[in-house]
Amino acid sequence: MNNAISMNPNPVIQYLNKPAENLTKEDLIRFIEDYDIQMINFRYAGWDGRLKTLNFIIGNRDHLDSILTAGERVDGSSLFPFIEAGSSDLYVIPRYKTAFVNPFSEIPTLDILCSYYDRDGKPFEGAPEYILKKAHNAFKEVTGYEFEAMGELEYYIISEDDGLFHADDQRAYHESSPFSKWVDFRTEAMKLIAEAGGTIKYGHSEVGNFTKDGLVYEQNEIEFLPTNVEDAADQLLKAKWIVRTLAMQYGVEVTFAPKITVGKAGSGLHIHTRIMKDGINQMIKNGELSDVAKTAIAGYMELAPSLTAFGNMNPTSYFRLVPHQEAPTNICWGDRNRSVLVRVPLGWTKPVNMISDANPQEKGDVVDFSGKQTVELRSPDGSADIYLLLAGMTVAARHGFEMKDALEVAKKTYVDINIFDEEHQEKQNSLAQLPKSCVESAANLLKQKDIYLDRGVFTEAILNQLVKQLKAFEDTTLRHDIENDSKKIMEMVKKYFHCG
């Protein structure tokens, strides 16, 4: 058996003994027959960012072949607000590599993510999944590199207070049971996500932890491994669906909302990225962050004012992006500094063998772990449209390579200090600020929209709809208006509790 497959938790991959990207229609039919699969679910993202579902009971082999070959029609105007009802038919066509066994269905079911196609059988230009694909293709054409990403999926799980083993308020980072109440939930979710094709790095409890009105609010995180940016989006979408559905089975509430109460840690959706060529990470050179990495970071710095339009999509997002928190407000980057917009995490920049020091019986060779190095965008949160966010980030990274002064921009926006310390006030004042509202994000998207439209990546319809949607919140002064009114803040939190 292929070593890359031998421990793959996805039963489809394990049984067929083939990498996901090589799966064919006949492979899936063989799996369906041998595993007595009775139902097929087509899954696809709507404008609200959630997975939609179309169920098929398999009638016979010809029926199955037809489903997997022709896909099915759906009403695009009910899925995307910018599509006219008079010409709304779209096709949803399964992408075989995304197939996984539904972990919740009592009927043996195979779920497959789909792509949208128009009436002429061409990819639907406005589909978020296709926009991400176009963004990646453009990145590869311009740079000669490939773009990889991974997400950190933070969420709160909310349950009744049993009065036992309370973790300290806002001190639950990497807490263990019994002070962390929902370890079993998190580990089960991780198992199901992995079986559905997610490549998971690890899971842990997060900082956020508090009790209120007889309920315990516990923050957790599931972090992924870097992979092709398109696959990274797919696995995050599956993961959010799995976490929510599992919570329903447990009878508890889960939220990915950026802010859920006053004065407590919000939830982000931090995105790590790296640039690859021929399987080699380009982010490190001679033990230091490379010019390739700094060039991409410069692109993030330039487009930061408009990236929030994809990554921070309701008013509660901007109650998380406030000074003196771990969420960023200034457009800058730095090493291991959690107050910056783009953080360069602690990496293995020089060949090391710490394992032999910790385990004297291991004499192993010094190993180069620089391939692990990523850079992390810390502004996005759970309200994001995952495909559009990753598409926007891919455009921003490409834009860095198209800028004439990328390395100079990177140099000017680098900080190696805590910019919130009083003695660094001058430096903080010199830095640009992230938008403070949906309305401000929309305005910045309009200013920079030509960059997103370049090479046909985004469409006018998508950007215009997004601007319209963000402006409709009318939240220009909302943070200032209600920041001291906890009742109004909680009314807003409740309204956007299940965003994204």
SERO-810219 format. One line per field, with one value per residue (C-alpha): residue number from 0; residue in one letter; y, z, x. Coordinates in steps of 0.2 Angstrom, whole numbers, plus 5000, padded with zeros to 4 digits. Example, Ala and Ser with C-alpha at 12.3 -4.5 7.8 and 13.67 -1.06 7.14 Angstrom:
<pts>
i = c(0 1)
aa = c(A S)
y = c(4978 4995)
z = c(5039 5036)
x = c(5062 5068)
</pts>
This chain:
<pts>
i = c(0 1 2 3 4 5 6 7 8 9 10 11 12 13 14 15 16 17 18 19 20 21 22 23 24 25 26 27 28 29 30 31 32 33 34 35 36 37 38 39 40 41 42 43 44 45 46 47 48 49 50 51 52 53 54 55 56 57 58 59 60 61 62 63 64 65 66 67 68 69 70 71 72 73 74 75 76 77 78 79 80 81 82 83 84 85 86 87 88 89 90 91 92 93 94 95 96 97 98 99 100 101 102 103 104 105 106 107 108 109 110 111 112 113 114 115 116 117 118 119 120 121 122 123 124 125 126 127 128 129 130 131 132 133 134 135 136 137 138 139 140 141 142 143 144 145 146 147 148 149 150 151 152 153 154 155 156 157 158 159 160 161 162 163 164 165 166 167 168 169 170 171 172 173 174 175 176 177 178 179 180 181 182 183 184 185 186 187 188 189 190 191 192 193 194 195 196 197 198 199 200 201 202 203 204 205 206 207 208 209 210 211 212 213 214 215 216 217 218 219 220 221 222 223 224 225 226 227 228 229 230 231 232 233 234 235 236 237 238 239 240 241 242 243 244 245 246 247 248 249 250 251 252 253 254 255 256 257 258 259 260 261 262 263 264 265 266 267 268 269 270 271 272 273 274 275 276 277 278 279 280 281 282 283 284 285 286 287 288 289 290 291 292 293 294 295 296 297 298 299 300 301 302 303 304 305 306 307 308 309 310 311 312 313 314 315 316 317 318 319 320 321 322 323 324 325 326 327 328 329 330 331 332 333 334 335 336 337 338 339 340 341 342 343 344 345 346 347 348 349 350 351 352 353 354 355 356 357 358 359 360 361 362 363 364 365 366 367 368 369 370 371 372 373 374 375 376 377 378 379 380 381 382 383 384 385 386 387 388 389 390 391 392 393 394 395 396 397 398 399 400 401 402 403 404 405 406 407 408 409 410 411 412 413 414 415 416 417 418 419 420 421 422 423 424 425 426 427 428 429 430 431 432 433 434 435 436 437 438 439 440 441 442 443 444 445 446 447 448 449 450 451 452 453 454 455 456 457 458 459 460 461 462 463 464 465 466 467 468 469 470 471 472 473 474 475 476 477 478 479 480 481 482 483 484 485 486 487 488 489 490 491 492 493 494 495 496 497 498 499)
aa = c(M N N A I S M N P N P V I Q Y L N K P A E N L T K E D L I R F I E D Y D I Q M I N F R Y A G W D G R L K T L N F I I G N R D H L D S I L T A G E R V D G S S L F P F I E A G S S D L Y V I P R Y K T A F V N P F S E I P T L D I L C S Y Y D R D G K P F E G A P E Y I L K K A H N A F K E V T G Y E F E A M G E L E Y Y I I S E D D G L F H A D D Q R A Y H E S S P F S K W V D F R T E A M K L I A E A G G T I K Y G H S E V G N F T K D G L V Y E Q N E I E F L P T N V E D A A D Q L L K A K W I V R T L A M Q Y G V E V T F A P K I T V G K A G S G L H I H T R I M K D G I N Q M I K N G E L S D V A K T A I A G Y M E L A P S L T A F G N M N P T S Y F R L V P H Q E A P T N I C W G D R N R S V L V R V P L G W T K P V N M I S D A N P Q E K G D V V D F S G K Q T V E L R S P D G S A D I Y L L L A G M T V A A R H G F E M K D A L E V A K K T Y V D I N I F D E E H Q E K Q N S L A Q L P K S C V E S A A N L L K Q K D I Y L D R G V F T E A I L N Q L V K Q L K A F E D T T L R H D I E N D S K K I M E M V K K Y F H C G)
y = c(5000 5018 5025 5041 5032 5018 5028 5040 5041 5044 5026 5031 5034 5019 5007 5013 5015 5030 5049 5059 5069 5053 5046 5042 5039 5020 5021 5029 5017 5002 5010 5013 4995 4987 4997 4996 5015 5019 5038 5052 5069 5084 5098 5115 5132 5146 5165 5163 5152 5137 5120 5116 5098 5089 5071 5056 5039 5027 5017 5006 5007 5017 5029 5031 5033 5047 5056 5055 5060 5073 5081 5090 5107 5119 5137 5149 5164 5155 5153 5169 5186 5193 5180 5185 5173 5173 5165 5156 5138 5131 5114 5106 5094 5083 5084 5066 5070 5078 5062 5056 5045 5055 5052 5057 5049 5033 5028 5024 5039 5046 5065 5074 5093 5101 5115 5126 5127 5138 5134 5132 5120 5132 5135 5148 5164 5170 5154 5157 5140 5145 5162 5154 5142 5157 5166 5151 5149 5168 5166 5152 5160 5176 5169 5151 5146 5137 5144 5134 5138 5132 5138 5139 5136 5144 5141 5142 5128 5133 5121 5121 5125 5109 5119 5107 5111 5129 5135 5152 5166 5169 5157 5141 5140 5122 5117 5099 5089 5091 5110 5109 5101 5097 5088 5073 5083 5091 5075 5067 5082 5080 5062 5065 5080 5069 5055 5068 5072 5086 5087 5091 5098 5098 5103 5112 5122 5141 5156 5160 5153 5160 5157 5168 5166 5148 5143 5139 5146 5136 5141 5128 5127 5115 5119 5112 5108 5118 5111 5117 5133 5126 5110 5121 5130 5114 5106 5122 5121 5103 5106 5120 5108 5094 5104 5111 5095 5086 5099 5096 5078 5082 5094 5109 5126 5130 5147 5153 5171 5184 5191 5183 5194 5210 5209 5191 5184 5183 5169 5172 5162 5165 5159 5153 5153 5147 5148 5132 5127 5109 5103 5115 5129 5146 5156 5153 5155 5153 5152 5168 5174 5175 5189 5178 5178 5197 5200 5191 5200 5216 5211 5208 5225 5234 5225 5223 5237 5227 5210 5213 5214 5195 5190 5201 5201 5208 5222 5210 5207 5225 5223 5210 5221 5233 5239 5230 5213 5199 5204 5216 5234 5241 5236 5229 5213 5205 5190 5180 5196 5193 5211 5213 5209 5197 5186 5176 5161 5154 5142 5130 5142 5133 5114 5107 5090 5095 5077 5070 5082 5078 5059 5055 5038 5045 5050 5056 5068 5086 5089 5104 5109 5125 5118 5121 5140 5150 5167 5170 5183 5187 5198 5186 5178 5165 5177 5175 5168 5155 5154 5172 5176 5163 5170 5188 5182 5173 5189 5199 5188 5189 5207 5208 5200 5213 5228 5237 5242 5226 5224 5242 5241 5225 5235 5250 5240 5228 5230 5221 5230 5230 5245 5248 5252 5271 5273 5267 5279 5287 5271 5266 5283 5280 5264 5263 5256 5241 5247 5249 5244 5235 5251 5256 5239 5241 5258 5251 5236 5249 5258 5242 5232 5233 5223 5209 5210 5209 5193 5189 5182 5191 5197 5214 5206 5197 5213 5224 5212 5212 5231 5232 5219 5227 5245 5239 5236 5255 5252 5267 5273 5258 5252 5270 5271 5255 5250 5254 5247 5228 5225 5232 5223 5207 5210 5212 5196 5186 5192 5186 5171 5158 5168 5160)
z = c(5000 4996 5012 5009 5010 5023 5038 5028 5039 5025 5022 5003 5001 5012 5002 4985 4989 4978 4981 4982 4967 4956 4960 4945 4943 4942 4958 4967 4960 4966 4983 4983 4978 4990 5005 5001 5000 4997 4996 4987 4994 4983 4994 4988 4996 4994 4996 5015 5015 5022 5014 5004 5001 4987 4992 4980 4984 4972 4961 4951 4943 4928 4940 4950 4934 4928 4945 4945 4926 4923 4940 4943 4940 4955 4956 4956 4961 4977 4981 4975 4976 4961 4949 4940 4943 4924 4920 4936 4932 4936 4936 4951 4946 4958 4961 4965 4975 4989 4992 5010 5020 5029 5048 5053 5041 5047 5029 5022 5012 5002 5001 4987 4985 4969 4957 4948 4929 4919 4905 4892 4903 4908 4925 4933 4934 4950 4960 4976 4973 4955 4960 4971 4957 4946 4959 4961 4943 4941 4955 4947 4930 4937 4950 4944 4962 4970 4985 5000 5015 5032 5044 5063 5066 5083 5091 5107 5114 5126 5139 5156 5171 5181 5195 5193 5189 5182 5173 5177 5167 5151 5156 5147 5134 5131 5147 5150 5157 5169 5168 5149 5148 5130 5125 5119 5108 5100 5098 5090 5078 5073 5070 5059 5050 5046 5039 5028 5020 5032 5036 5054 5063 5081 5092 5109 5121 5118 5130 5130 5145 5156 5165 5162 5167 5172 5156 5153 5137 5132 5117 5107 5091 5077 5067 5050 5040 5024 5008 4991 4994 4985 4996 5011 5008 5005 5022 5032 5024 5029 5046 5051 5045 5055 5071 5070 5066 5080 5092 5088 5092 5108 5112 5114 5105 5095 5087 5076 5079 5080 5096 5108 5124 5131 5137 5132 5119 5102 5089 5074 5058 5057 5040 5037 5020 5012 4994 4986 4971 4966 4984 4992 5004 4998 5014 5021 5013 5022 5039 5037 5030 5011 4999 4992 5009 5011 4994 4998 5015 5005 4995 5011 5018 5002 5001 5020 5019 5007 5013 5028 5015 5013 5030 5042 5035 5049 5062 5077 5067 5071 5090 5089 5080 5094 5101 5116 5111 5102 5086 5075 5072 5063 5046 5050 5052 5063 5071 5084 5089 5091 5090 5071 5056 5049 5061 5057 5069 5078 5066 5063 5053 5056 5055 5073 5082 5099 5099 5104 5118 5125 5122 5124 5117 5100 5091 5075 5062 5062 5052 5042 5047 5037 5027 5041 5040 5036 5039 5047 5043 5060 5055 5048 5058 5057 5047 5032 5016 5016 4997 4994 5008 5002 4984 4991 5000 4984 4974 4988 4988 4969 4969 4980 4965 4954 4965 4960 4978 4988 4998 5003 5008 5018 5027 5031 5039 5049 5068 5081 5096 5105 5096 5110 5123 5126 5121 5104 5101 5087 5077 5080 5073 5057 5053 5043 5052 5047 5044 5059 5051 5037 5028 5029 5022 5007 5003 5003 4992 4979 4980 4977 4966 4950 4958 4962 4944 4936 4926 4927 4945 4954 4944 4945 4951 4966 4971 4969 4979 4993 4993 4994 5008 5018 5016 5021 5039 5041 5055 5052 5070 5078 5088 5096 5098 5108 5115 5133 5131 5134 5131 5113 5110 5115 5104 5090 5095 5095 5078 5070 5081 5067 5054 5041)
x = c(5000 5006 5014 5005 4988 4992 4985 4973 4958 4946 4938 4935 4954 4959 4948 4952 4971 4972 4976 4960 4964 4965 4948 4937 4919 4922 4931 4917 4904 4915 4916 4897 4893 4905 4900 4882 4880 4861 4861 4872 4872 4878 4885 4889 4891 4878 4880 4878 4894 4885 4885 4869 4862 4854 4849 4848 4842 4851 4839 4851 4868 4862 4854 4870 4881 4869 4870 4889 4891 4877 4875 4859 4850 4848 4840 4854 4843 4839 4857 4865 4856 4865 4857 4841 4826 4823 4839 4844 4847 4864 4871 4880 4893 4902 4921 4926 4941 4930 4920 4917 4906 4892 4896 4878 4866 4858 4856 4874 4877 4892 4893 4902 4906 4901 4906 4893 4891 4881 4868 4882 4891 4905 4911 4899 4910 4902 4903 4915 4923 4927 4933 4946 4951 4954 4964 4975 4978 4982 4994 5003 5004 5011 5023 5027 5024 5009 4999 4995 4984 4978 4965 4963 4945 4940 4923 4913 4903 4890 4882 4873 4884 4886 4896 4911 4929 4928 4943 4949 4940 4950 4964 4958 4972 4977 4967 4964 4949 4941 4943 4940 4923 4922 4938 4928 4917 4933 4942 4927 4925 4943 4941 4925 4934 4949 4938 4929 4946 4952 4971 4972 4987 4980 4966 4965 4955 4958 4959 4940 4931 4918 4901 4886 4868 4870 4879 4898 4906 4921 4932 4941 4951 4955 4970 4974 4989 4995 4988 4983 4973 4957 4958 4960 4944 4934 4940 4936 4918 4916 4923 4911 4897 4903 4906 4889 4880 4889 4884 4866 4869 4876 4862 4873 4876 4891 4895 4909 4904 4918 4911 4899 4899 4907 4925 4928 4939 4931 4934 4945 4948 4967 4974 4992 4999 5015 5022 5028 5038 5041 5036 5049 5043 5049 5046 5063 5081 5097 5088 5079 5062 5064 5061 5047 5038 5041 5034 5018 5017 5018 5003 4994 4999 4993 4976 4972 4959 4949 4952 4941 4926 4929 4935 4924 4907 4895 4896 4901 4918 4923 4919 4933 4946 4949 4966 4975 4968 4976 4965 4974 4970 4985 4991 5009 5018 5031 5039 5029 5019 5000 4995 5001 4990 5002 5012 5027 5025 5040 5047 5062 5072 5089 5092 5090 5088 5080 5073 5090 5091 5074 5078 5096 5093 5089 5105 5096 5103 5100 5084 5079 5061 5060 5047 5035 5036 5021 5014 4998 4984 4975 4961 4948 4934 4920 4909 4920 4915 4929 4931 4931 4943 4956 4953 4956 4972 4978 4975 4984 4999 5000 4998 5014 5024 5016 5021 5037 5041 5035 5051 5051 5033 5037 5051 5041 5027 5038 5037 5047 5039 5023 5015 5003 5016 5016 5034 5030 5015 5024 5026 5008 5002 5012 5004 4988 4972 4961 4943 4932 4915 4907 4903 4922 4927 4915 4922 4940 4934 4927 4944 4954 4942 4952 4965 4952 4945 4962 4964 4945 4947 4932 4917 4908 4892 4901 4910 4895 4884 4896 4898 4879 4877 4891 4884 4867 4873 4875 4887 4899 4898 4890 4905 4906 4888 4885 4902 4896 4878 4880 4861 4862 4879 4871 4856 4868 4878 4862 4857 4873 4876 4877 4886 4896)
</pts>
